[in-house]
């Protein structure tokens, strides 16, 4: 009888260990979720870098149009591009 109790205890402990081990790997806070979160973090960090670069470019463009640091050549260029305007004597080359 004692042998059956020890066997049942061993099976119960083995099942608990298997359950906890499987949950540690595949659970909501397991290793698989951790790897997925790391991949998501890398993706978001690369998107953040791209957005920060775009913001820096926009800030530099805005600085060139401020009254205290107005770049007249840049203002002329932007006006021509925005309005699609040019002088009748000019030859315009559109480059992408």
PyMOL commands that set and color helices and strands:
alter all, ss='L'
color gray80, all
select helices_A, chain A and resi 2-26+31-64+67-69+72-83
alter helices_A, ss='H'
color red, helices_A
deselect
rebuild
show_as cartoon
